[in-house]
């Protein structure tokens, strides 16, 4: 048992995790759908990378503060608990430096953020997914704009991104049109040469387009 790497003990009415500290090789732990009020026992698991602790009785952020000492933790599911303090949670998440996947939906604290995704995205620099939605580079630009000038800044950033996308699409379409036009000219030129017709290629194209 000491070499156990994955443990799934969801739906067991567990109220604490005493004894789990002996599983030092544990990498993945699923304790979802239990009755846990804290995660203090997990801070001594040096190899833990993935923790599912959704649908428990977590309500006080101090009860999960130990997660900041899980140095390898990269995937964390805290969804559907009773966590309320958004700013304390944000400070905790910043300390989980390897965090790349986070689930927080279903907690009251989500509604307590002024801009939930923007604040989380800005402060958790390694985060790639938040509540099943990927965090793209453009999302980070929007989040930074929100931090600087609020919703107006985010709105302006989204407009800027849309303008860039439209320009890139225009350049792509024009490039494709020029390529196809060149190919058509080349094809017509070959046809004229083979039939030995002395017809100006530009006239052919003009007639073709007409």
BAMI-578502 format. One record per residue: residue number from 1; x, y, z of N, C-alpha, C in turn. Coordinates in steps of 0.1 Angstrom, whole numbers, plus 5000, padded with zeros to 4 digits. Each point is the difference from the previous one (the first is absolute). Example, Ala and Ser with C-alpha at 12.3 -4.5 7.8 and 13.67 -1.06 7.14 Angstrom:
1,5132,4943,5078,4991,5012,5000,5009,5012,5000
2,4996,5011,4993,5009,5011,5000,4992,5011,5008
// end
This chain:
1,5008,4988,5000,4992,5012,5000,5009,5013,5000
2,5011,4999,5006,5009,5012,5001,5004,5005,4986
3,5000,4992,4990,5004,5003,4987,4988,5004,4991
4,4989,5001,5006,4987,5003,4992,5002,5014,4994
5,4996,5001,4987,5001,5012,4992,4987,5007,4997
6,4989,4992,4999,4987,5005,4997,4990,4994,5010
7,4992,5009,5006,4990,4996,5010,4987,5007,4997
8,4989,4992,4998,4987,5005,4997,4990,4995,5012
9,4997,5010,5008,4991,4996,5012,4988,5010,5001
10,4994,5003,4988,4989,5009,5000,4987,4992,5005
11,4990,5008,5004,4987,4995,5004,5002,4990,5012
12,5007,5004,5010,5002,4991,5012,4997,5007,5013
13,4993,5011,5000,4996,5007,5012,5012,5003,5009
14,5012,5002,4995,5012,5003,5007,4999,5014,5007
15,5004,5001,5012,5000,5013,5007,5014,5006,5002
16,5010,4991,4998,5014,5005,5001,5009,4990,4992
17,5013,5004,4999,5009,4992,4992,5012,4995,5009
18,4997,4997,5012,5011,4995,5009,5005,4987,4995
19,5013,4999,5000,5007,4987,4996,5005,5001,4986
20,4995,5009,4992,5004,5001,4986,5015,5005,4999
21,5005,5006,5010,5013,5006,5000,5011,4989,4997
22,4997,4988,5003,5010,4989,4998,5001,4996,4985
23,4991,5005,4992,5001,4997,4985,5008,5011,4993
24,5013,5000,5003,5009,5010,4995,5002,5000,4985
25,4997,4989,4993,5001,4999,4985,4988,5004,4993
26,4989,5004,5007,4988,5003,4994,5001,5011,4990
27,4995,4998,4988,5000,5010,4989,4986,5006,4997
28,4990,4991,5000,4986,5004,4997,4991,4995,5011
29,4992,5010,5005,4991,4996,5011,4986,5006,4997
30,4990,4991,5001,4986,5005,4997,4992,4997,5013
31,4997,5011,5007,4992,4998,5012,4987,5008,4998
32,4995,5001,4988,4988,5008,4997,4988,4993,5007
33,4989,5008,5002,4987,4996,5006,5002,4993,5013
34,5007,5006,5009,5001,4996,5014,4995,5011,5009
35,5005,5000,5013,4995,5010,5009,5012,5007,5006
36,5011,5002,4993,5012,5006,5004,4998,5015,5003
37,5006,5005,5011,5000,5014,5003,5014,5006,4999
38,5010,4992,4998,5013,5006,4998,5009,4990,4992
39,5012,5004,4996,5009,4991,4992,5014,5000,5007
40,5000,5003,5013,5012,5001,5007,5010,4988,4999
41,4994,4989,4999,5009,4988,5000,5008,4998,4987
42,4997,5008,4990,5006,4998,4987,5013,5008,4998
43,5003,5009,5009,5012,5008,4999,5013,4992,5000
44,5000,4988,5005,5012,4992,5001,5001,4990,4989
45,4992,5002,4989,5001,4991,4988,5009,5007,4990
46,5013,4997,4999,5009,5008,4991,4998,4998,4985
47,4993,4989,4996,4998,4997,4986,4986,5002,4994
48,4992,5006,5009,4986,5002,4995,4999,5010,4989
49,4994,4996,4989,4999,5009,4988,4985,5003,4997
50,4991,4990,5004,4986,5002,4996,4991,4997,5012
51,4992,5009,5003,4991,4999,5012,4985,5003,4996
52,4991,4991,5002,4986,5002,4998,4993,5000,5013
53,4996,5012,5005,4993,5001,5013,4987,5008,4999
54,4994,4998,4988,4987,5007,4997,4989,4993,5008
55,4989,5008,5002,4988,4995,5007,5003,4994,5014
56,5007,5009,5008,5002,4996,5014,4994,5011,5008
57,5005,5002,5013,4995,5010,5009,5010,5011,5003
58,5008,5003,4990,5010,5010,5002,4994,5014,5000
59,5002,5008,5010,4994,5013,5001,5009,5011,5004
60,5011,4996,5007,5010,5010,5005,5013,4998,4992
61,5005,5011,4994,5012,4999,4992,5012,4995,5009
62,5000,5003,5013,5010,4996,5009,5001,4985,5000
63,4989,4993,4997,5000,4985,5001,5007,4994,4988
64,5003,5008,4989,5007,4995,4989,5013,5007,4998
65,5004,5008,5009,5013,5008,4999,5012,4990,4998
66,4999,4988,5005,5011,4991,4999,5003,4996,4986
67,4991,5002,4991,5002,4997,4985,5011,5008,4995
68,5003,5011,5005,5011,5009,4995,5014,4993,5003
69,5000,4990,5009,5012,4993,5003,5002,4988,4992
70,4990,4997,4991,5001,4989,4991,5007,5005,4987
71,5013,4999,5000,5008,5007,4990,4998,4995,4986
72,4995,4988,4998,4999,4995,4987,4985,5000,4995
73,4991,5006,5008,4986,5000,4996,4997,5008,4988
74,4995,4994,4989,4997,5007,4988,4985,4999,4996
75,4993,4990,5004,4986,4999,4997,4992,5000,5013
76,4991,5010,5002,4992,5001,5012,4985,5002,4998
77,4992,4991,5005,4986,5001,4999,4994,5003,5014
78,4995,5012,5001,4994,5005,5013,4985,5003,4997
79,4995,4996,4989,4986,5004,4996,4990,4994,5010
80,4988,5008,4999,4988,4996,5008,5003,4998,5015
81,5007,5009,5006,5002,5001,5014,4993,5012,5005
82,5004,5005,5012,4993,5012,5006,5010,5011,5003
83,5010,5001,4992,5011,5010,5002,4994,5014,4996
84,5003,5010,5008,4994,5013,4998,5010,5011,4998
85,5011,4999,5007,5010,5012,5000,5008,5000,4987
86,4996,5008,4991,5007,5001,4987,5014,5005,5001
87,5003,5010,5007,5013,5006,5001,5010,4991,5007
88,4996,4993,5011,5009,4991,5007,5003,4988,4991
89,4990,4995,4992,5002,4990,4991,5010,5004,4989
90,4998,5012,4995,5010,5005,4990,5014,4999,5005
91,5002,5005,5012,5013,5000,5006,5006,4986,5001
92,4991,4990,5003,5004,4986,5001,5004,4995,4987
93,4992,5002,4990,5003,4995,4986,5013,5005,4995
94,5003,5013,5003,5013,5005,4996,5012,4993,5005
95,4998,4994,5012,5011,4993,5006,5001,4985,4995
96,4990,4996,4993,5001,4986,4994,5006,5003,4986
97,5013,5000,4999,5007,5006,4988,4999,4991,4988
98,4998,4987,5002,5000,4991,4988,4986,4998,4995
99,4990,5007,5006,4986,4998,4996,4997,5003,4985
100,4995,4990,4993,4997,5002,4986,4985,4997,4997
101,4993,4992,5008,4986,4997,4998,4993,5002,5013
102,4989,5008,5000,4993,5004,5012,4985,4999,4998
103,4993,4994,5009,4985,5000,5000,4995,5007,5013
104,4993,5011,4998,4995,5007,5012,4985,5002,4999
105,4994,4997,4989,4985,5002,4998,4992,4993,5010
106,4989,5006,5004,4991,4994,5010,5003,5005,5014
107,5010,5009,5001,5003,5006,5013,4994,5015,5001
108,4995,5004,5012,4995,5014,5001,5011,5010,4996
109,5013,4998,5002,5010,5009,4998,5001,5005,4985
110,4995,4991,4991,5000,5004,4986,4993,5013,4998
111,4988,5001,5006,4992,5012,4999,5006,5012,5007
112,5009,4998,5009,5006,5011,5008,5012,5007,4993
113,5004,4994,4989,5011,5007,4992,4993,5010,4992
114,5007,5012,4998,4994,5010,4991,5000,4995,4986
115,5011,4993,4996,5001,4994,4987,5008,4987,5002
116,4992,4989,5002,5006,4987,5004,5011,4995,4991
117,4998,4998,4987,5010,4995,4991,5012,5009,4999
118,4997,5013,4999,5011,5010,4998,5009,5000,5012
119,4995,5000,5012,5009,5000,5012,5008,4987,5001
120,4993,4989,4998,5008,4987,5002,5010,4999,4989
121,4997,5004,4987,5009,4999,4989,5012,5009,5002
122,4998,5012,5005,5011,5009,5002,5010,4995,5011
123,4995,4995,5010,5009,4997,5012,5005,4985,4999
124,4994,4991,4993,5005,4987,4999,5007,4998,4987
125,5012,5003,4999,5007,5002,4987,5002,4987,4993
126,5000,4989,5006,5002,4987,4993,4987,4993,4997
127,4989,5006,5004,4987,4993,4998,4996,4999,4985
128,4996,4988,4996,4997,4997,4986,4985,4998,4998
129,4993,4995,5011,4986,4997,4999,4993,5005,5013
130,4989,5006,4999,4992,5004,5011,4986,4996,4998
131,4995,4991,5008,4987,4994,4999,4997,4995,4986
132,5009,4992,4995,4998,4993,4987,5002,5009,4988
133,5002,5013,5002,5002,5009,4989,5015,5004,4999
134,5006,4998,4988,5014,5004,4999,5003,5015,5001
135,5011,5003,5005,5005,5014,5001,5010,5002,4989
136,4995,5008,4990,5008,5003,4989,5008,5013,5002
137,5010,5003,4991,5008,5012,5001,4991,5012,5000
138,4990,5000,4991,4991,5012,4999,4992,5002,5013
139,4997,4989,5007,4993,5001,5013,5009,5007,5010
140,5013,4998,5000,5009,5006,5009,5001,5015,4997
141,5000,5004,4987,5000,5014,4996,4988,5007,5005
142,4988,4993,4999,4988,5006,5005,5000,5002,5015
143,5005,4990,5007,5001,5000,5014,5009,5012,5005
144,5011,5002,4993,5009,5011,5004,4994,5013,4997
145,4992,5001,4989,4993,5012,4997,4990,5003,5011
146,4993,4990,5005,4990,5002,5010,5007,5005,5013
147,5012,4994,5003,5007,5004,5013,5004,5015,4999
148,5003,5005,4988,5005,5013,4999,4988,5010,5000
149,4990,4998,4992,4990,5010,4998,4985,4994,5001
150,4999,4989,5006,4987,4994,5002,4993,4995,4988
151,4987,4999,5000,4992,4994,4989,5001,5008,4987
152,5002,5013,5001,5002,5008,4988,5013,4996,4993
153,5010,4997,5008,5013,4996,4994,4999,4986,4993
154,4993,4991,5007,4998,4987,4994,4992,5001,4987
155,4989,5008,5000,4992,5002,4988,5009,5005,4988
156,5008,5010,5003,5009,5005,4990,5010,4990,4995
157,5005,4992,5009,5009,4989,4996,4994,4990,4991
158,4987,4996,5003,4993,4991,4992,4998,5006,4986
159,4997,5013,4999,4998,5006,4987,5013,5000,4992
160,5011,5003,5007,5013,4999,4994,5003,4986,4994
161,4998,4990,5008,5002,4986,4996,4992,4997,4988
162,4987,5005,5000,4991,4997,4988,5005,5007,4988
163,5006,5012,5001,5005,5007,4989,5012,4993,4994
164,5009,4994,5009,5012,4993,4996,4995,4987,4992
165,4990,4993,5006,4995,4988,4993,4995,5003,4986
166,4992,5011,4999,4994,5004,4987,5011,5003,4990
167,5011,5007,5005,5011,5004,4991,5007,4987,4995
168,5003,4991,5010,5007,4987,4996,4991,4992,4990
169,4987,5000,5002,4992,4993,4990,5000,5007,4987
170,5000,5013,5000,5001,5007,4987,5013,4997,4992
171,5011,5000,5008,5013,4997,4994,5000,4986,4994
172,4994,4991,5008,5000,4986,4996,4992,4998,4987
173,4988,5006,5000,4991,4999,4988,5007,5006,4987
174,5006,5012,5002,5007,5007,4989,5011,4991,4995
175,5008,4995,5009,5011,4991,4996,4995,4988,4993
176,4989,4994,5004,4995,4988,4993,4995,5004,4986
177,4993,5012,4999,4995,5004,4987,5012,5002,4991
178,5011,5007,5004,5011,5002,4992,5006,4987,4995
179,5001,4991,5009,5006,4987,4996,4992,4993,4990
180,4986,5000,5002,4992,4993,4990,5000,5008,4987
181,5001,5013,5000,5000,5008,4988,5013,4997,4992
182,5011,4999,5008,5013,4997,4993,5000,4986,4994
183,4994,4990,5007,4999,4987,4995,4991,4999,4987
184,4990,5008,5000,4991,5001,4988,5007,5006,4988
185,5008,5011,5003,5008,5006,4989,5010,4990,4995
186,5006,4992,5008,5010,4991,4996,4994,4989,4991
187,4988,4996,5004,4993,4989,4993,4996,5005,4986
188,4995,5012,5000,4996,5006,4987,5012,5003,4991
189,5011,5004,5006,5012,5002,4992,5005,4988,4993
190,4999,4989,5008,5004,4987,4994,4991,4995,4989
191,4987,5003,5002,4991,4996,4990,5002,5008,4987
192,5003,5013,5001,5002,5008,4988,5013,4996,4993
193,5010,4997,5007,5013,4996,4994,4998,4987,4992
194,4993,4990,5006,4998,4987,4994,4992,5001,4987
195,4991,5009,4999,4991,5001,4989,5005,5011,4990
196,5012,5006,5003,5007,5010,4992,4991,5011,4996
197,4992,5005,5009,4991,5011,4998,5007,5013,5005
198,5000,5010,4992,5007,5012,5004,4989,5009,5006
199,4996,4997,5012,4991,5008,5007,5006,5005,5013
200,4998,5012,5003,5005,5006,5012,4994,4994,5012
201,5008,4995,5010,4995,4993,5012,4991,5009,5008
202,5003,5013,5001,4991,5009,5007,4986,5002,4994
203,5000,4999,4987,4987,5000,4993,4992,4988,5004
204,5006,4988,5000,4993,4988,5004,4995,5001,5014
205,5008,5005,5009,4995,5001,5014,4988,5010,5001
206,5001,5011,4992,4990,5009,5000,4987,4994,4995
207,5001,4993,4989,4988,4993,4995,4994,4990,5009
208,5010,4993,5007,4996,4989,5009,4992,5006,5012
209,5006,5011,5005,4993,5006,5012,4987,5006,4997
210,4999,5005,4987,4988,5006,4996,4988,4990,4999
// end
